[in-house]
Amino acid sequence: MAFTLNRQIIGGIVPALLKVSILVEICFAQDVPAFFVFGDSLADPGNNNYIVSLTKANYIPNGIDFGMPTGRFTNGRTIVDIIGQELGFKDYLPPYLAPTTAGVVILQGVNYASGGGGILNDTGKIFGGRINLDAQIDNFANSRQDIISSIGAPEALTLFGKAFFSVTIGSNDFLDNYLTPVISAVKQKLVTPNVFVGAMISRYRLQLMRLYNLGARKIIVANVGPIGCIPYQRDINLSTGPDCVSFSNQLAQLFNAELKCLITDLSSNLQGSKFVYADAYSIVEDILKNYISYGFENANSACCYLVGRFGGLTPCGPLSKVCSDRSKFGIFPSWGLSQKLSRIIGPNKAREVSLTATPLTAEVAERLGFVNYVVEEGELLKKARETGEGILKNNQDLVLRYKSVINDGLKLDLGHALALEKERAHDYYNGMTKEQFEKMQQFIAGRSSKKPSSKL
């Protein structure tokens, strides 16, 4: 099955994925009337409750922070639940297989995701029932026909054209197919990684094109995360020690490179389409590498565990132990911050925070510069859009150059960083035309005599 992320990791991923949804919405520049979701256990809202399958989550401690088990493979909301709310949907998208998912309910969208599902149809067969992507699209085709019957073809096609379609799938094709212990040994000898990934991409192309042919135009496709870092992979590959399993991650990266090319190709050749490639791998990798700076205490073990060094050998179930602190919002400095923290908030304040082991509230974190803003939950999307729009108003070439010099300079000491800035600025100025240089001088002169402007 797809790996299930506990709240610690989800807490860090959600803001990053929200950036994707925010940028998508800015690009599309209009309200989202409906949201249709396809995927695996990362997005399943309870579809597997209605099929005969070994991959279910409708029992405790799943849903422990949701109020009750719902079939979601997590303690609370899934990532798509949160993104849907931030996009303005008041209710969670209903699972397609729920008996109540009918009538006007489906006009705002449906969730077709299934734990254990994959791109390839033989993925997850060891679990029995699961709904792979081909079948999920079949189910959407049924919903599509119901919507056309309800509101008419012209209005339905307009709805599909404005709706968001999210697809998060692919990790199971590795975890529960190509990398399945013992069972996959023969396949790995006969089928090279390149051939296997090629088969996945070929199938995925047909599936995404089918969605387009059914009316989808705005499609967000997430890549596969660093699967070699999940507790399950760590536990079945103990020879790697505390490190992630490199072969599994290499497979994910191989697939992601091909997927990115596929998304670019589809966007260029399918008229009116807007595909967005969501880089979940980089988001999760950054969190795992810098988990302390995100306020987390553990990045390699399951929050719901029973067997295994990392707690990944058995699914989360009634006999599992659950970490007591699943909603830690304060920042509690631990090892690794002696150097990072001082560079963020200054050495004097870093000593105070570290040596007193002070938990920090969101407001204090904002004041110290850990975060840019602290906003009410319902205002997150609005504030993020304002920030994104402010960036988009500026000269994008200069924005990219400035971002690059900041990131590269942070890897150096101050003296070398200043030299790098001077060198990059010199190269930029030498490449400017006379007209560009005069505009820059006018801009600088205007800033010194007028109130600040956001335009470059």
N, C-alpha and C positions, 0 to 999 in steps of 0.2 A: 504494500500500500504506500501511498505518498507519505512522506514524513510529516508528522504533526508537530507544529511549533508551539511551545508553551508560551505563557503570557510574557515572560521575560523577552523572548525574541520577537514576538508579535508587537510588543510595546515599542520596540525600536524600528521594526519594519514599517509599521503603519504610517508614521509621518513621512517616511521616504516614498512609499507607494502613493501617498496622498499627493506628493509633488507631481507624480506621473499623471494622476487624475486631474489635478489642477491645471497642469500645462496642456493636457488634452482639451479640457473645457475651454481654456483661453484660445487655443487654436480653432476649435469648433465654433466658439463665440456665440453660443445660444443655449437655451435651457435644454435639459435632457428629459424627454417625456417618458422614457422607458429604459430599463437596464436588463439585459439578458446575459446570464452567466453560464459558462461551461468550464469544466475542470475536474479535479480530483478531490481528495480529502481536505485539501487546503480551503476549498470553497463549498464543499457539500453541506447543505443546511438540514439534511435529514432524508434525502432520497433513498439511501440504503436501508432506512427503516422499513421500506415497503417491498423489499426483495429478499430472497433467500441468499444470504451471504455471510461469510466469516468476517467481513469487514463492516462492522457496525459500531456506533458510538452512542446508542440510546440507553446507556446505563451509567451509573455513577462510577468514578468521580467526574466524568465528562459533564459539562454544564454546571459545575459546582458554583461558578460565579454568574451563571445565567439565570439561576433560580431552580433549574431542573435540567435533566438530560434532554436534548432535542434531536440528537443525531449528528450534531456538529462535533468534529474531532478536535475539540479544544475545551478549555474550562469556561469560556465565555463566547464572545462574538468571533466570527471569522473575519478575515481581512476584507472580503467583499461586503460583509455586513456593515463594517465601519465606513468603507468608501461610499457605499450606497447612501448611508445617512449623511455623509458630508456633501454628497451631490444633491441633497435635498429631499430624498425619499423618506417619508415618515415611518413607513413599515419595512420590515425585512422582506426581501424577495422570497416568495413561497417556493418550496420544493415542488418540482413538476409532478411528482408521483402522489403528492398529498391529495386526498379526495376533494378538499376545499379549493384546490387550485383550478378554478373555472370561472366563466363569466367575466364580469368587469375586472376581477382581480388581476387577470393576466395582462390587462392593458398597460400596466406600469412595469411589466417585466416578470420573468420567471427564472429560477435557478435550476439548471439541469445537471449540475456537478454531482459526481459520484465517487466516493472513496474507493480506491483500487482501480479507477478508470485510467485508461491510457490512450495514446494515439493509435497504437497497433491493436488489433482485435484479440490477439492471443495474450496480451498483457493482463496480469492479474488473475489468470485462470485458476491458480492454486487456491484462490479465495472463494471460488464458486461464482455466485452472482456479483456482478458489477456492471456499470453502464459506461462503456467506452465511448470515445468521442463520436464515432460514426452513429451510434445509437442515440447519443445526446442530440445530435443534429436532426436525426429522425424525429425525435420528440419535439424539437423546435418547429419542424415542418408541420407537425400536428397543431401546435399552438398557433402557428402562423395562419393556418386554414381557419381555426376557430376565430381568430381576430378579424380575418377578412369577412367571415360570415356575420360577425357582430357589427362592424362599422363600415363595411364596404371596402373594395379593393383599393380605390384611390387614396382614401384616408389611411388605410393600413400601410400602404407602401410609403406614404409620407412619414408615418410613425416609425417604421423600420429605418428609414433613411436618417432620422434625427436621433434614434436611440443609440445607446452605448452597448457594445458587445464585448465581453471580457472572456478571454480564454487563458486558463492557467493549467497546463497539463504537460506531461512529458517525463517527470521524474520517475513515475511507476514503470515506464518502459525500460528503465535501467534497473531500478531496485527490485522489481517483481517480474523481470523478464531476463534481460541480458546478464544481470548480476545475482540472480537467485542462487543461493548456496546449493551446491551439489547438482541440482536440476539443470543449471545452465552450463555446466562444465563442458559438455559436448558442443553446445552452441558456440561458446567462446573459442573453441578450437577450429570450428568450421567456418565461422562468420567473423570477419575482422571488425574492429570498432568502426572503421570508415564505411564498410558495407552496411552495418546495422544502422548507423546514423543516417546513411543515405536512404535506407528504406523508411525510416521515421519521417524524414523531410519530404520524401515523395508522397507519402500518405497524407502528411499534414498540409501539403500544398493543395491536394484535392479537397480536403475537408474545409480549408479556409475559403477556397474558391466556391465551394458549395454554399457556404454561409453567405457569401457575396451574391450568388445567384438567387438566394432566397430573400434578398433585400437588405442585408446588412451592409452598411457603408462605413461606420466608425468602429473599428475593431482594435481593441487593446490586447496584445499578445505578450504574455510574460514568459521569459526564458526559464530554464531549469536552474535552480539554486545549487550551492555547493553541497551536493548530496554526500560527499565523502566526509563531511563534518558532522553528520547527524549521529546521535547515540547508537542507533541500530548498526550503521556501517562501522563505527568505531569498535563496537562490541564483537562483531564477527571478523574483525581484522585487528586483533590485539597486538600483532607483531609491529604495528605502526606506533605503538606506545600512545602518548598523549596527542600525537599529531593527527590531522585529518588524513583520510585515505586518498592518496594522490591519484591512483588510477581512476577511481570513481569521479573525482573532480575533473580529471582530464577528459573523461567521456562527456560530462556536462558541458565543458568548455568547447569541445569539438562540435557538439550539437548546437550550442548557442551561436557559434560563428556561422554555421550554415543557416540557422534560423534567421539571423539578422539579415543575411543576403536574401533570403526568401521574402521577408517582410518588405525590404526595399524593392524587390522585383514586383511583388503584388501591387504595392502602392503606385508604382510607375505604369503598370500595364492594365490595371482594372479601373476603368473610367469612373470617376466620382468617388473612389474609395479613399479612405484615410486610415491607414494601418499605423499603429504605434507600437514600437518595440520597447517593452518594459524590462529593464535590466535588473531583475531580482537577484541574480547571482552577485553582482557588485554590491548591492545594498546589504545582503546578508553577510557577505565576506567582510565588509567594512565593520559591521556590528560585531562579528566574531573576533576580528583582530583588535578592535578597540572597545570591547564590551564594558570595560570599567569606565571609560569616558562617557558611555551612554547611561551609566548609573547601575549597571548590572554586576552581579557577583560571580556568576558562573555562565560559561558559554559552551560547555562540552557535555553536560549531563542532562538527562530528562527531568522535568519537574514532577512528572508522574512516573514512578519507577517501582520495579519489583525484583527483576533479575538482570544481572549484568553489571560489569564495572561502571558503565555509563548509564545503566538503567534502560537500555534499548532493546533487550532481547525479547521482551513480551509487550503486547499492546497495553495501553492504560486501561485498567479494569477495576472491579470492586475490591480486589485484594491488594491493589497497588497502594503505595505510600505516596502522599502528595506533599510537595513543599509547602510550608505554612505561609510563606510570604509571596503571594502571587501578584500583588499589586503594589510593589515598592516604587513610589514616585520620587522620594527624596534621593539625593546623591550622597553616598557614603564612601568617601575615598578609601581605597585599599592600595595594595602594591601596584607599582607601575606608574603612579601619578606623581612621583617625586620630581620628574622632569617635565611631564606634560602639563600638570596643573600650574606650575610656576610660569609657564609660557602663556597660559590663558589668562590668569588673574593676577600675576605678579608674585615675586618670591615671598614677600611679607605675608600677604593674605593666604598664600598656599601653605606656609608653615602653620598658620593659625588653624586653618581648616583641617589639615592632615594630622597635626599633633594632638588636636582636641577631638578628632574623629567626629566632626560635627555633621549631622544630617542637614541637608539644605532644602528649604522649601522652593517651590517654583519661582516665587517672587524674588528670593535671594539669589537664585541661580541666574535670573535675568539681570539683576543689578551687577553681579560679578562678571557677567559676560559669557556664562556657560551656554545660554540660549539667547536668541535675538529678541523674542517677544513671549509674553505669557498672555493668552487670551482665553475667554470662555469657550467651552467646547463647541458651541454652536457658531462661534465667530471664526473658527480656524480657517475654513475655506475662504471666507471673505478677506481675512488679513493676508493669507498666502497669495490670493489672486492680486491684491493690491501690490504686494511686493514683486510678484512676477511681472505684472504690467509695468511697474516702474523700471524693471530691468529691460523689458522689451522695447521701451521707448528710446533707449540709448543706442549708440553706435555699436552694433553687435560684434564687429571685428575688434573694436577696442575692448569691449566687455570680455571677449574670449582671451585676448592678449593679457589683460589685467588679471583675470582669474588665473591664468597660467603662471604669471610671475609671482602671484601670492602663493600658490601651491608649491612651486619650485623653491621659492625663498624660504618656506617653512622647513625645508629639509636641511638648510644651511645655518651656520652661525650668523649673527647679525652683520658682521663685517662683510662676509662673502655675499650675503643676501642683498645688501645695499649695492655692492658692485654689480650683481646680477641685474638689479633694477635699473641701474645707470646704463648698462650695456643694452638691455632690451629697449629702453626709452630711446637711446641713440639710434638703434636700428629702425625703430618705428618712425622717428622724425626724419631720418634720411630717405625713407620710402614715401614720404608725403609729397603731394603736389603743392605748388605755390598756393593754389586756391584753398586746399585743405589746411595748410599752415596758417593762412590768414583767418580762416573760420575759427581755428582753435584759439588764436590770439584774441579774437573778438569774444569768444566764449569765456575765456579767462578774465578778460577785462570786465565783461558783464557780471561775472560772479563776484568780483571785488567791489562792485558799486551797487549791486542789486541783491535782492533776497535770493537764496539758493534756488537753482533750477535743476531739474533731473535730466535735461536733454544735453547731449554731447554733440 
